[in-house]
Amino acid sequence: MKKLLASLALGTGLLMTSSCAPMSPTYEQVRTETDGVLQQVADLIPDPKTVQSNDEIGPYPCDEPLALGRGKGSFYTGQWHVFVEDSFDIPGFVHRFPAALGDGWHSESLGVPVSFAQVYLVRDTPRMSLSVEESTFDGRKAVELLAISRCGILPETPAP
């Protein structure tokens, strides 16, 4: 949970520095983009595997004062655990992973030393951050994926 909160805080700060363009995408569009990248990463992990999505993370406002945000709309946070066999080499996968994702992504340092395999990537267009790391969740070995989208506009809810 500490890793999730730290990743959210760092990703939020990075994403909040850019505001949405006049023709902002919808929140559903940025969620679909983000889930597509998470699926792309999960597909790179060989079988046998089990993919579990954490759908409990709701939209966060892009103009959140605590995150020094100034964008309009909300960003989506996708968190998946890809459970693997005990024999799967997660550090090796994390090390080789950036090259497998393709062009448009670059590695950035979070500036916090960790004792597990981790890579933090950023894509400039369309904006997204992605953390891929070694994890144990509910006692099972996993590759944890955390992606944070660009800002998207939530649908307006009618007044009651």
TORKOL-4160 file (C-alpha; in steps of 0.2 Angstrom, whole numbers, padded with zeros to 4 digits, m for minus):
160
<pt num="1" X="0000" Y="0000" Z="0000"/>
<pt num="2" X="0015" Y="0012" Z="0004"/>
<pt num="3" X="0021" Y="0008" Z="m0014"/>
<pt num="4" X="0004" Y="0012" Z="m0021"/>
<pt num="5" X="0003" Y="0029" Z="m0012"/>
<pt num="6" X="0021" Y="0034" Z="m0016"/>
<pt num="7" X="0018" Y="0030" Z="m0034"/>
<pt num="8" X="0001" Y="0039" Z="m0035"/>
<pt num="9" X="0009" Y="0054" Z="m0027"/>
<pt num="10" X="0024" Y="0055" Z="m0039"/>
<pt num="11" X="0013" Y="0051" Z="m0054"/>
<pt num="12" X="0000" Y="0064" Z="m0049"/>
<pt num="13" X="0013" Y="0077" Z="m0047"/>
<pt num="14" X="0021" Y="0073" Z="m0064"/>
<pt num="15" X="0004" Y="0073" Z="m0073"/>
<pt num="16" X="m0003" Y="0088" Z="m0064"/>
<pt num="17" X="0011" Y="0099" Z="m0072"/>
<pt num="18" X="0002" Y="0098" Z="m0089"/>
<pt num="19" X="m0015" Y="0104" Z="m0091"/>
<pt num="20" X="m0028" Y="0097" Z="m0103"/>
<pt num="21" X="m0029" Y="0104" Z="m0121"/>
<pt num="22" X="m0045" Y="0113" Z="m0126"/>
<pt num="23" X="m0051" Y="0097" Z="m0135"/>
<pt num="24" X="m0049" Y="0086" Z="m0119"/>
<pt num="25" X="m0053" Y="0068" Z="m0120"/>
<pt num="26" X="m0066" Y="0060" Z="m0109"/>
<pt num="27" X="m0062" Y="0051" Z="m0093"/>
<pt num="28" X="m0068" Y="0035" Z="m0102"/>
<pt num="29" X="m0056" Y="0038" Z="m0116"/>
<pt num="30" X="m0041" Y="0040" Z="m0105"/>
<pt num="31" X="m0046" Y="0025" Z="m0095"/>
<pt num="32" X="m0048" Y="0015" Z="m0111"/>
<pt num="33" X="m0030" Y="0021" Z="m0116"/>
<pt num="34" X="m0023" Y="0017" Z="m0099"/>
<pt num="35" X="m0031" Y="m0001" Z="m0098"/>
<pt num="36" X="m0025" Y="m0004" Z="m0115"/>
<pt num="37" X="m0007" Y="m0001" Z="m0110"/>
<pt num="38" X="m0009" Y="m0012" Z="m0095"/>
<pt num="39" X="m0016" Y="m0026" Z="m0105"/>
<pt num="40" X="m0001" Y="m0024" Z="m0117"/>
<pt num="41" X="0011" Y="m0026" Z="m0103"/>
<pt num="42" X="0001" Y="m0041" Z="m0096"/>
<pt num="43" X="0002" Y="m0049" Z="m0113"/>
<pt num="44" X="0021" Y="m0048" Z="m0112"/>
<pt num="45" X="0021" Y="m0059" Z="m0097"/>
<pt num="46" X="0021" Y="m0077" Z="m0102"/>
<pt num="47" X="0008" Y="m0090" Z="m0096"/>
<pt num="48" X="0004" Y="m0097" Z="m0084"/>
<pt num="49" X="m0002" Y="m0081" Z="m0076"/>
<pt num="50" X="m0018" Y="m0073" Z="m0068"/>
<pt num="51" X="m0022" Y="m0055" Z="m0071"/>
<pt num="52" X="m0032" Y="m0046" Z="m0057"/>
<pt num="53" X="m0037" Y="m0028" Z="m0059"/>
<pt num="54" X="m0040" Y="m0016" Z="m0044"/>
<pt num="55" X="m0056" Y="m0007" Z="m0049"/>
<pt num="56" X="m0058" Y="0002" Z="m0033"/>
<pt num="57" X="m0047" Y="0017" Z="m0037"/>
<pt num="58" X="m0059" Y="0031" Z="m0042"/>
<pt num="59" X="m0055" Y="0047" Z="m0053"/>
<pt num="60" X="m0044" Y="0060" Z="m0045"/>
<pt num="61" X="m0046" Y="0078" Z="m0049"/>
<pt num="62" X="m0032" Y="0085" Z="m0060"/>
<pt num="63" X="m0033" Y="0102" Z="m0051"/>
<pt num="64" X="m0030" Y="0094" Z="m0034"/>
<pt num="65" X="m0021" Y="0107" Z="m0023"/>
<pt num="66" X="m0011" Y="0094" Z="m0013"/>
<pt num="67" X="m0004" Y="0088" Z="m0029"/>
<pt num="68" X="0000" Y="0105" Z="m0035"/>
<pt num="69" X="m0012" Y="0101" Z="m0050"/>
<pt num="70" X="m0019" Y="0114" Z="m0062"/>
<pt num="71" X="m0027" Y="0103" Z="m0076"/>
<pt num="72" X="m0045" Y="0101" Z="m0079"/>
<pt num="73" X="m0054" Y="0085" Z="m0077"/>
<pt num="74" X="m0049" Y="0069" Z="m0068"/>
<pt num="75" X="m0036" Y="0056" Z="m0071"/>
<pt num="76" X="m0037" Y="0038" Z="m0070"/>
<pt num="77" X="m0026" Y="0026" Z="m0060"/>
<pt num="78" X="m0025" Y="0008" Z="m0066"/>
<pt num="79" X="m0018" Y="m0005" Z="m0054"/>
<pt num="80" X="m0016" Y="m0023" Z="m0060"/>
<pt num="81" X="m0007" Y="m0038" Z="m0052"/>
<pt num="82" X="m0001" Y="m0051" Z="m0064"/>
<pt num="83" X="0001" Y="m0067" Z="m0053"/>
<pt num="84" X="0015" Y="m0078" Z="m0060"/>
<pt num="85" X="0023" Y="m0095" Z="m0055"/>
<pt num="86" X="0036" Y="m0095" Z="m0042"/>
<pt num="87" X="0049" Y="m0099" Z="m0055"/>
<pt num="88" X="0046" Y="m0083" Z="m0065"/>
<pt num="89" X="0061" Y="m0071" Z="m0066"/>
<pt num="90" X="0052" Y="m0055" Z="m0061"/>
<pt num="91" X="0068" Y="m0045" Z="m0060"/>
<pt num="92" X="0074" Y="m0051" Z="m0077"/>
<pt num="93" X="0057" Y="m0046" Z="m0084"/>
<pt num="94" X="0057" Y="m0029" Z="m0077"/>
<pt num="95" X="0075" Y="m0026" Z="m0083"/>
<pt num="96" X="0071" Y="m0031" Z="m0101"/>
<pt num="97" X="0053" Y="m0023" Z="m0101"/>
<pt num="98" X="0056" Y="m0005" Z="m0107"/>
<pt num="99" X="0063" Y="m0011" Z="m0123"/>
<pt num="100" X="0048" Y="m0023" Z="m0126"/>
<pt num="101" X="0036" Y="m0009" Z="m0124"/>
<pt num="102" X="0042" Y="0001" Z="m0139"/>
<pt num="103" X="0045" Y="0019" Z="m0144"/>
<pt num="104" X="0038" Y="0034" Z="m0136"/>
<pt num="105" X="0042" Y="0029" Z="m0118"/>
<pt num="106" X="0057" Y="0034" Z="m0107"/>
<pt num="107" X="0063" Y="0029" Z="m0090"/>
<pt num="108" X="0063" Y="0041" Z="m0076"/>
<pt num="109" X="0070" Y="0039" Z="m0058"/>
<pt num="110" X="0058" Y="0041" Z="m0044"/>
<pt num="111" X="0073" Y="0046" Z="m0033"/>
<pt num="112" X="0069" Y="0033" Z="m0020"/>
<pt num="113" X="0080" Y="0018" Z="m0018"/>
<pt num="114" X="0070" Y="0001" Z="m0017"/>
<pt num="115" X="0075" Y="m0016" Z="m0013"/>
<pt num="116" X="0064" Y="m0024" Z="m0027"/>
<pt num="117" X="0064" Y="m0024" Z="m0046"/>
<pt num="118" X="0055" Y="m0008" Z="m0052"/>
<pt num="119" X="0055" Y="0003" Z="m0068"/>
<pt num="120" X="0046" Y="0019" Z="m0070"/>
<pt num="121" X="0041" Y="0025" Z="m0087"/>
<pt num="122" X="0033" Y="0040" Z="m0094"/>
<pt num="123" X="0025" Y="0043" Z="m0111"/>
<pt num="124" X="0024" Y="0061" Z="m0117"/>
<pt num="125" X="0010" Y="0058" Z="m0131"/>
<pt num="126" X="m0003" Y="0055" Z="m0125"/>
<pt num="127" X="0003" Y="0058" Z="m0108"/>
<pt num="128" X="0004" Y="0043" Z="m0096"/>
<pt num="129" X="0015" Y="0036" Z="m0082"/>
<pt num="130" X="0018" Y="0017" Z="m0079"/>
<pt num="131" X="0027" Y="0008" Z="m0065"/>
<pt num="132" X="0031" Y="m0010" Z="m0067"/>
<pt num="133" X="0038" Y="m0019" Z="m0051"/>
<pt num="134" X="0041" Y="m0035" Z="m0042"/>
<pt num="135" X="0027" Y="m0038" Z="m0029"/>
<pt num="136" X="0020" Y="m0050" Z="m0017"/>
<pt num="137" X="0001" Y="m0048" Z="m0015"/>
<pt num="138" X="m0010" Y="m0059" Z="m0004"/>
<pt num="139" X="0005" Y="m0070" Z="m0002"/>
<pt num="140" X="0007" Y="m0073" Z="m0021"/>
<pt num="141" X="0021" Y="m0068" Z="m0032"/>
<pt num="142" X="0016" Y="m0054" Z="m0044"/>
<pt num="143" X="0021" Y="m0041" Z="m0057"/>
<pt num="144" X="0012" Y="m0025" Z="m0051"/>
<pt num="145" X="0007" Y="m0013" Z="m0064"/>
<pt num="146" X="0002" Y="0005" Z="m0060"/>
<pt num="147" X="m0003" Y="0017" Z="m0074"/>
<pt num="148" X="m0009" Y="0035" Z="m0072"/>
<pt num="149" X="m0018" Y="0043" Z="m0087"/>
<pt num="150" X="m0018" Y="0061" Z="m0093"/>
<pt num="151" X="m0033" Y="0072" Z="m0088"/>
<pt num="152" X="m0050" Y="0067" Z="m0095"/>
<pt num="153" X="m0066" Y="0076" Z="m0093"/>
<pt num="154" X="m0079" Y="0067" Z="m0082"/>
<pt num="155" X="m0097" Y="0067" Z="m0089"/>
<pt num="156" X="m0108" Y="0080" Z="m0081"/>
<pt num="157" X="m0121" Y="0073" Z="m0069"/>
<pt num="158" X="m0138" Y="0080" Z="m0069"/>
<pt num="159" X="m0143" Y="0091" Z="m0054"/>
<pt num="160" X="m0155" Y="0081" Z="m0043"/>
